[in-house]
Amino acid sequence: MPIPTLVYAADQAYADPLVYSAYSCLAHSTAPRIRLCILDHGIADRTPFRRLTNRFPNRVELHFFEVSPLLSRVQAAHARHETNVRLPPTTLARLFMAEVLPPSFSPVLYLDCDTLVLADIQELLEAWPAVAPCGAVGEHLFHAQRDRWPHAAALPAPHTRLFNAGVLLTDLHWWREAQVAERTLGVLTGTGPRTLQDLDLRYLDQDALNLVLGTEVRPLPPRWNAQNGSIGRTLSLSLPELASHLLKRDLGIIHYVGRSKPWSAFGLRIFNPEMILTWMAYTAHLLRVHHDQPWRTASRLLLQQIQAFGPHLRCFLDARVLGRGRR
């Protein structure tokens, strides 16, 4: 059996979340060994990665690939759309994975750092023959908020659904031969054949990848990129059913999309019951990661969530008071 290859891209700010995600993958994997490839954009402290390999002795084949010089090529593309997005340049590093990773590592599973793996990725890798050369899950907001993707009309027929690029199962040789990086950068900079001068690329390279790849990307089962905030709607689960799925590890990968991240604070949608459930799952995972210091970790997480909860509760109460005043 080939060694499963995981690919992440991170700078120093996302080093810890990357390790948390990789830990969750290793904890649920039955593979005797996993190849972990880091597209490194300025990770200065590699201590968390050493702790990860110590936690899973002889199971992690760790590789760092410096991508800062490559990302200098995308500065113009990122600057051109920086008014529309809040994404760091590091998100573009996935475009270059075929330029720095050996083709023999294929197929590779690319994961965003804001993911939590709850099942054995071997189940996902078994889908590879059906989704080659590239597989991804649909973008959950596309149909609910289609007006946010005005470029969807430019998608090649019969492509009717955008994919989310936070989880990609792909072949490196195909990625290079298809010139995915060059074509995507052409879209982002407006120099390629499919220019987007007047369109809002809200999600930067994900939007451009959809325009470039279109129907070449095959659908993966939605459980392998369950995007936080709409899991119940996407998978047709009630709240109790979602709670049961979380407890039984029936979800494959939770993707914590959006600006608010569970390792920092509860965030902007504290009153969304689904998000509370999935963020509790992340907190439980962090306690497992830091099992040698659970009280310290739990108190830190609780303090962060209280600090985040206060302003939102105050806004909620102010809104109720103002509502009564209007009546």
C-alpha positions in Angstrom: 0.0 0.0 0.0 1.5 3.4 -0.9 2.1 5.9 1.8 -0.7 8.4 2.1 0.6 12.0 1.4 -0.9 15.0 3.2 -0.1 18.5 1.9 -0.6 21.7 3.9 0.4 25.3 3.3 1.1 27.6 6.3 3.0 30.6 7.6 4.0 31.0 11.3 0.4 32.1 12.3 -1.1 28.9 11.0 1.6 26.5 12.2 -0.3 25.3 15.3 -3.6 24.8 13.5 -1.8 22.8 10.9 -0.4 20.5 13.6 -3.8 20.2 15.2 -5.3 19.1 11.8 -2.4 16.7 11.1 -2.7 15.2 14.6 -6.4 14.5 14.0 -5.6 12.8 10.7 -2.9 10.6 12.3 -5.1 9.8 15.3 -7.8 8.3 13.1 -5.6 6.7 10.4 -5.0 3.0 10.1 -2.0 3.6 7.8 1.3 2.5 9.4 3.0 5.6 8.0 1.8 9.0 6.6 3.9 11.4 4.5 3.3 15.0 5.8 4.4 17.7 3.3 4.4 21.4 4.5 4.5 24.2 2.0 6.4 26.5 4.2 5.9 30.3 4.0 8.0 31.5 6.9 7.5 29.0 9.7 10.2 30.0 12.1 9.4 27.7 15.0 9.2 24.0 14.1 8.8 22.8 17.7 5.2 21.8 17.3 6.1 19.6 14.4 8.8 17.8 16.4 6.2 17.2 19.2 3.9 15.8 16.5 6.5 13.3 15.3 7.3 12.4 18.9 3.6 11.8 19.6 3.4 9.4 16.7 6.9 7.7 16.6 7.9 6.1 13.3 4.5 7.1 11.7 5.3 10.5 10.3 7.5 11.2 7.3 7.9 14.9 7.6 9.0 17.2 4.7 9.2 21.0 4.5 9.2 22.7 1.1 10.1 26.4 1.1 7.6 28.3 -1.1 8.3 32.0 -0.2 10.3 32.5 -3.5 7.4 31.1 -5.5 4.9 33.2 -3.7 6.8 36.3 -4.8 5.3 35.5 -8.2 1.7 36.0 -6.9 2.2 39.3 -5.1 0.7 41.2 -8.0 -2.3 38.8 -8.1 -2.9 39.0 -4.4 -2.6 42.8 -4.4 -5.0 43.1 -7.3 -7.8 41.5 -5.3 -6.8 42.4 -1.7 -9.8 44.8 -1.4 -12.1 41.8 -2.0 -10.5 39.2 0.2 -9.1 38.8 3.6 -7.0 35.8 2.7 -3.2 35.7 3.3 -0.9 35.2 0.3 -0.1 31.7 1.8 -3.4 30.4 0.5 -2.0 30.6 -3.0 0.8 28.2 -2.1 -1.3 25.2 -3.0 -1.0 26.3 -6.6 2.7 25.4 -6.6 2.5 22.0 -4.9 3.4 20.2 -8.2 6.5 22.4 -8.6 8.0 21.4 -5.3 6.7 17.9 -4.5 8.0 14.9 -6.4 5.4 13.4 -8.7 6.0 10.0 -7.1 4.1 11.3 -4.0 0.8 11.2 -6.0 -2.0 11.1 -5.3 -1.8 13.8 -2.6 -4.5 15.0 -0.3 -4.3 18.8 0.2 -6.0 20.1 3.3 -6.5 23.7 4.6 -5.1 24.2 8.1 -8.6 24.9 9.4 -9.8 21.3 9.1 -10.5 18.6 11.6 -10.2 15.0 10.4 -12.7 12.7 12.1 -12.3 9.5 10.0 -9.7 7.3 8.4 -8.5 9.1 5.3 -7.9 5.7 3.7 -11.6 5.7 3.1 -11.2 8.9 1.1 -8.2 7.6 -0.8 -10.1 4.6 -1.9 -12.3 7.0 -4.0 -9.2 8.1 -6.0 -9.8 5.9 -9.1 -13.3 7.4 -9.5 -12.2 11.1 -9.1 -8.8 11.1 -10.8 -7.2 13.4 -11.8 -8.7 15.7 -9.2 -11.6 15.5 -6.7 -13.2 18.1 -4.4 -16.5 18.8 -2.5 -18.9 21.4 -3.7 -18.9 24.9 -2.2 -21.8 24.9 0.3 -22.6 28.6 -0.1 -22.9 28.5 -3.9 -26.6 27.8 -4.3 -27.7 29.6 -1.2 -25.8 32.8 -2.1 -25.3 32.4 -5.8 -25.2 36.2 -6.3 -21.9 36.3 -4.4 -20.3 34.4 -7.4 -21.1 36.5 -10.4 -18.3 34.8 -12.4 -20.3 31.5 -12.1 -21.9 32.3 -15.5 -18.4 32.0 -17.0 -18.0 28.4 -15.9 -17.8 25.9 -18.8 -21.0 24.0 -19.4 -22.3 21.8 -17.9 -20.5 22.9 -14.7 -23.2 24.0 -12.4 -21.6 23.8 -9.0 -18.5 25.4 -7.6 -16.1 23.3 -5.6 -14.4 24.2 -2.3 -10.6 24.1 -2.6 -9.9 23.4 1.1 -9.8 19.7 0.5 -8.3 18.5 -2.8 -7.4 14.9 -3.8 -5.2 15.2 -6.9 -2.3 14.0 -9.0 0.8 16.1 -9.1 1.9 15.0 -12.6 -1.5 16.0 -14.0 -1.4 19.3 -12.0 1.9 20.2 -13.6 1.0 19.0 -17.1 -2.3 20.8 -17.0 -0.4 24.0 -16.0 -2.9 24.6 -13.2 -0.7 27.2 -11.5 0.1 29.2 -14.6 -3.6 29.2 -15.8 -4.9 30.1 -12.4 -2.4 33.0 -12.0 -3.4 34.1 -15.5 -7.0 34.5 -14.3 -6.0 36.3 -11.1 -3.8 38.8 -12.9 -6.0 39.3 -15.9 -3.3 38.2 -18.3 -4.7 34.8 -19.2 -7.2 33.9 -21.9 -10.1 33.9 -19.3 -9.7 37.3 -17.8 -11.9 38.6 -15.0 -11.4 42.3 -15.0 -14.9 43.1 -13.8 -15.6 40.2 -11.5 -15.2 39.9 -7.7 -12.9 37.0 -6.9 -14.1 36.8 -3.3 -12.2 33.6 -2.6 -9.1 34.4 -4.7 -7.5 31.2 -6.1 -10.5 29.0 -5.3 -12.6 31.1 -7.6 -9.9 31.1 -10.2 -9.4 27.4 -9.9 -13.1 26.8 -10.6 -12.9 28.9 -13.8 -9.7 27.1 -14.9 -10.6 23.5 -14.1 -14.4 23.5 -14.4 -15.6 19.9 -15.1 -12.1 18.4 -14.7 -12.7 18.3 -11.0 -14.8 15.3 -9.9 -17.2 15.4 -6.9 -16.1 13.9 -3.6 -18.7 12.8 -1.0 -19.8 15.9 1.0 -18.7 14.3 4.3 -15.1 14.8 3.3 -15.4 18.6 3.4 -18.3 19.3 5.8 -18.1 23.1 5.8 -19.0 24.5 9.2 -22.3 26.4 9.5 -24.2 24.5 6.8 -23.3 20.8 7.5 -26.9 20.0 8.5 -28.4 21.5 5.3 -25.7 19.9 3.1 -26.0 16.4 4.5 -29.7 16.7 5.4 -29.1 16.2 9.1 -31.1 17.5 12.0 -29.2 19.0 15.0 -29.5 15.8 17.1 -28.4 13.7 14.0 -25.4 16.0 13.6 -24.5 15.6 17.3 -24.7 11.8 16.8 -22.5 12.0 13.7 -19.9 13.9 15.6 -20.0 11.4 18.5 -19.7 8.4 16.2 -17.1 10.1 14.0 -19.4 9.6 10.9 -18.2 12.9 9.4 -15.0 12.7 7.5 -13.5 16.2 7.7 -14.9 19.3 9.2 -13.8 22.5 7.5 -14.0 25.6 9.6 -14.6 28.1 6.9 -14.9 31.9 7.4 -12.9 34.4 9.4 -13.6 33.1 12.9 -11.6 30.1 13.9 -12.2 27.7 16.8 -8.6 27.7 18.1 -8.9 31.4 18.8 -12.4 32.2 19.9 -16.0 31.3 19.3 -16.3 34.0 16.7 -19.1 35.9 15.0 -21.9 33.3 15.0 -22.0 32.2 18.6 -25.8 31.7 18.5 -25.7 29.2 15.6 -26.3 25.8 17.4 -24.5 23.8 14.6 -21.4 25.9 14.9 -21.4 25.5 18.7 -21.5 21.7 18.3 -18.7 21.6 15.8 -16.5 24.1 17.7 -17.0 21.9 20.8 -15.7 19.0 18.8 -12.6 21.1 18.0 -12.1 22.0 21.6 -12.4 18.3 22.6 -9.7 17.6 20.0 -7.4 20.3 21.4 -7.8 18.7 24.8 -6.6 15.4 23.4 -3.7 17.0 21.7 -2.7 18.7 24.9 -3.6 15.7 27.1 -0.5 16.3 29.3 -1.8 19.7 30.3 -5.6 19.5 30.0 -6.6 22.0 32.7 -4.2 24.7 31.3 -5.6 24.2 27.8 -9.2 24.0 28.9 -8.9 27.2 31.0 -7.2 29.0 28.1 -9.9 28.0 25.6 -12.6 28.9 28.1 -11.1 32.3 28.6 -10.9 33.0 24.9 -14.5 32.0 24.3 -15.7 34.1 27.2 -13.8 37.1 25.9 -15.3 36.6 22.4 -18.8 35.9 23.8 -19.1 39.1 25.8 -19.2 41.6 22.9 -21.7 39.4 20.9 -23.9 39.0 23.9 -23.9 42.7 24.5 -24.8 43.4 20.8 -27.6 40.7 21.1 -29.0 42.3 24.2 -28.7 45.8 22.7 -30.6 44.7 19.7 -33.4 43.3 21.9 -33.6 46.5 23.9 -33.7 48.6 20.8 -36.4 46.4 19.4 -38.5 46.9 22.4 -37.9 50.7 22.2 -39.2 50.7 18.6 -42.3 48.9 19.6 
